[in-house]
Amino acid sequence: MFQSVLVRTGWLCLALSSLSCLATAQTKVAVINLQRAVLESNEIKKASTGLEAKFRPRQQEMEKLQQDLERIQTTLQNGQGKLSPQGEADLQAEGTRKQTLLTRKSEDLQKEVDAERNEILAKSSKQMQEVVSKLATAKGYDIVVDISNTVYFKPALEITADAITAYNAAYPGK
């Protein structure tokens, strides 16, 4: 019986020493600003420039409509008493028509820009997560936490710049 208690105590000591080794093993943690990493990548910068160029003609068209509206408003304000009732009604109708057109074009443009931007960001975010996963594996990180979920961290733990560099290497701006 004494020998049985001694064996059990031995096993318990062995188990506890194994657990203490596990508890002292350090977990390597890194912190990343994933949003900044995606937005500062060369691919996103190039895509942003491409979107601006693609939608610039429509933006210029809307600016011209806005100038027309301002001209109509100025004419109506300066022309009070000088314009015939019919001329004033025609200008007001033209202003209403152009304002409606401007509103519709603005909403349509915003929807298209948002849709394209969201598609590009979703694709790049997925690719950035893959790059971060490979980077974490290569550097031996057990956990990578987004900065938005972190209250405090040592600056040495941040890998955002490394992630941007790795992403730009893996996905150069087309």
C-alpha positions in Angstrom: 0.0 0.0 0.0 2.8 2.4 0.9 4.4 1.6 -2.4 1.1 2.4 -4.2 0.9 5.8 -2.6 4.5 6.5 -3.4 3.9 5.6 -7.1 0.9 7.8 -7.2 2.8 10.7 -5.7 5.6 10.2 -8.2 3.1 10.3 -11.1 1.5 13.4 -9.6 4.9 15.1 -9.3 5.8 14.1 -12.9 2.4 15.5 -14.2 2.8 18.7 -12.3 6.3 19.3 -13.6 5.1 18.7 -17.1 2.4 21.2 -16.7 4.8 23.8 -15.2 7.0 23.4 -18.3 3.9 24.1 -20.4 3.0 27.1 -18.3 6.4 28.7 -18.6 6.6 28.2 -22.4 6.1 31.7 -23.8 3.5 32.5 -26.4 4.8 34.8 -29.1 2.3 37.5 -29.8 2.3 40.2 -32.5 0.1 43.2 -33.1 -1.0 44.5 -36.4 -3.0 47.5 -37.6 -4.8 45.5 -40.3 -6.7 48.5 -41.7 -3.6 50.6 -42.1 -1.7 47.6 -43.6 -4.4 47.2 -46.3 -4.8 50.9 -47.0 -1.1 51.6 -47.3 -0.4 48.7 -49.6 0.8 49.6 -53.1 -2.1 47.7 -54.6 -4.7 49.8 -52.8 -2.9 53.0 -53.6 -2.9 52.1 -57.3 -6.5 51.0 -57.2 -7.5 54.3 -55.5 -5.7 56.2 -58.3 -7.5 54.0 -60.9 -10.9 54.6 -59.3 -10.3 58.4 -59.3 -9.3 58.3 -63.0 -12.3 56.1 -63.9 -14.9 58.2 -62.3 -13.3 61.7 -62.9 -15.4 62.4 -66.1 -18.6 61.8 -64.2 -17.4 63.9 -61.4 -16.6 66.7 -63.8 -20.0 66.4 -65.4 -21.6 66.8 -61.9 -19.4 69.9 -61.3 -20.7 71.4 -64.5 -24.2 70.8 -63.4 -23.5 72.4 -60.1 -22.1 75.5 -61.9 -25.2 75.6 -64.0 -27.3 75.6 -60.9 -25.3 78.4 -59.4 -25.6 80.4 -62.6 -29.4 79.9 -62.6 -29.7 80.9 -58.9 -27.6 84.0 -59.5 -29.7 84.9 -62.6 -32.9 84.5 -60.6 -31.6 86.6 -57.7 -30.2 89.4 -59.8 -33.0 89.3 -62.3 -35.9 89.8 -59.9 -38.2 92.4 -61.5 -36.2 92.3 -64.7 -37.3 88.8 -65.8 -40.7 88.1 -67.2 -42.9 85.8 -65.1 -42.5 83.2 -67.9 -38.7 83.6 -68.0 -38.5 83.3 -64.2 -40.7 80.1 -64.3 -38.6 78.6 -67.1 -35.4 79.3 -65.1 -36.9 77.7 -62.0 -38.1 74.7 -63.9 -34.6 74.3 -65.5 -33.0 74.6 -62.0 -35.3 72.0 -60.6 -34.6 69.6 -63.5 -30.8 70.1 -63.2 -31.0 69.7 -59.4 -32.9 66.4 -59.8 -30.4 65.2 -62.4 -27.5 66.2 -60.2 -28.9 64.4 -57.2 -29.5 61.2 -59.2 -26.1 61.3 -60.8 -24.5 61.9 -57.5 -26.3 59.0 -55.8 -25.5 56.6 -58.8 -21.9 57.6 -58.7 -21.6 57.1 -55.0 -23.2 53.6 -55.2 -20.8 52.6 -58.0 -17.7 54.0 -56.2 -18.7 52.3 -52.9 -19.4 49.0 -54.6 -16.0 48.9 -56.5 -14.1 50.2 -53.4 -15.7 47.6 -51.2 -14.9 44.8 -53.7 -11.3 45.9 -53.9 -11.0 46.2 -50.1 -12.6 42.8 -49.5 -10.2 41.1 -51.9 -7.1 43.0 -50.5 -8.2 42.3 -46.8 -8.4 38.6 -47.6 -5.0 38.6 -49.3 -3.6 40.6 -46.3 -4.9 38.0 -43.9 -3.1 35.3 -45.9 0.1 37.3 -45.9 -0.1 37.9 -42.2 -0.7 34.2 -41.6 2.4 33.3 -43.6 4.4 36.1 -41.8 3.3 34.8 -38.4 4.3 31.2 -39.3 7.7 32.4 -40.7 8.4 34.4 -37.6 7.0 31.9 -35.1 4.1 34.0 -33.8 1.4 32.0 -32.0 -1.1 34.9 -32.0 -1.5 38.0 -34.1 -4.0 40.5 -32.7 -5.5 43.5 -34.5 -4.6 46.8 -32.9 -8.3 47.8 -32.7 -8.8 45.0 -30.1 -5.8 45.9 -28.0 -5.7 48.2 -25.0 -1.9 48.3 -24.7 1.1 46.7 -26.3 4.8 47.3 -26.6 5.7 48.9 -29.9 8.2 46.2 -30.6 5.3 43.7 -31.0 3.8 45.6 -34.0 4.3 44.0 -37.4 2.2 46.3 -39.5 5.2 47.6 -41.5 6.5 44.0 -42.0 3.0 43.0 -43.3 2.9 45.9 -45.7 6.3 45.0 -47.1 5.4 41.3 -47.4 2.0 42.2 -49.1 3.7 44.5 -51.6 6.1 41.7 -52.4 3.4 39.1 -52.8 0.9 41.4 -54.6 2.7 44.2 -56.4 0.4 47.0 -57.7 -0.8 46.0 -61.1 
